[in-house]
Amino acid sequence: MDVSQRFGGLQQEIEENVGERIVALRRDIHREPELGFDTEKTAEKVLAALEGLPLDLETGVARNGIVATLGGERDGPTVALRADMDALPIEEETGLPFSSEIEGRMHACGHDGHTSMLVGAAHALSGMRDRLNGTVKFVFQPAEEGGGGGRVMVDEGVADDVSSIFALHLWPGLPLGKVATKAGPIMAAADAFEMEIRGSGGHGAMPHLAADAVVIAAQVVTTLQTVVSREVDPVEPAVLTVGEIGAGTAFNIIPEKARLGGTVRTLNQDLRERMPGRIEALARGVAKGMRGDANLDYTFSYPVTVNDGGAADRVLSVAEDIFGGEAVLELPNPSMGAEDFAYFLEKVPGAFIWLGVGEDISGLHTPRFAFDEEVLPRGSALLAALALEASQHLS
Ligand code: NI
């Protein structure tokens, strides 16, 4: 069967049948943001929104995650669609009528939208079981923002029987409704470090009797900038950002210790593994030269998010079919941001997809991030079409 026959009108159908429902769900989740693995109420809202659908429901996956399974009318592969459910510790400043009602918490990364789009796809596919070969798993994941909920779900076996997996992320900077992806790496590995700089304290007027941890820390921060600029192949992407620095108790005391915190982003596993050694050697060398020392605590966190080439191609062709060629972009470059969907893609071929929310809107993880809800049925249609398409082609 020709692809356009299968997906023609899908977005409109979703808009008409569940458009209002997924917008209401999104707002409901937005009003009550939950953090990390503690997405209990969000999971309840999802379950309520799935009620009446012919799904097998598994709750309590990775604490408050849900796996909802839909069987098609014929045998075939298992395709998974994943959305993240958690929010961020940010005070909302959008002024929206459905703004966060919880102080200091906000859905500033669009996960409320991702969850609602996946619910929309579950409704659409439940009405199309006659066209579905095999099984679709709808995966609602907690703890994307730092907790590694994706890893926990993979450890609990969520991906074990899955042949192909897809996930969407709303994306500022891309025109509204534009679908973008690429083969290979699309998001970076995100590793973290903390460093304690030790000198010896003293009077602010007698620096020669101390080893100033503030000045050592300043030199270390500056020297660390040479890791990327002087030690990494210039055509190999890498980022080293020191985002935290702290020391001291008073203007006239030379502190004994200073503390740095930072993140390292890479796309290449060899380079990734080489980074902590270089950071430690440089920091200690500088600190020792200044009569101090440095201690590095390095944590490997989310791996590189690597799309399967075939899956990325299918996303682009399915999106072109539903929305037209002008709505599709094959990305030239990955983002150095990170995503714990990477853990699923380590296990199962699939693709991570960006869905544009406009070029002039406030970025992800900012207090004014907001998006046009018109994009929601569009995302649902894309997810549903990908599951249908993958179910025809995989075995
Ligand atoms: Ni996110």
Boltz pocket constraint, residues with backbone or C-beta under 6 A from the ligand:
constraints:
  - pocket:
      binder: B
      contacts: [[A, 109], [A, 110], [A, 111], [A, 144], [A, 169]]
      max_distance: 6.0
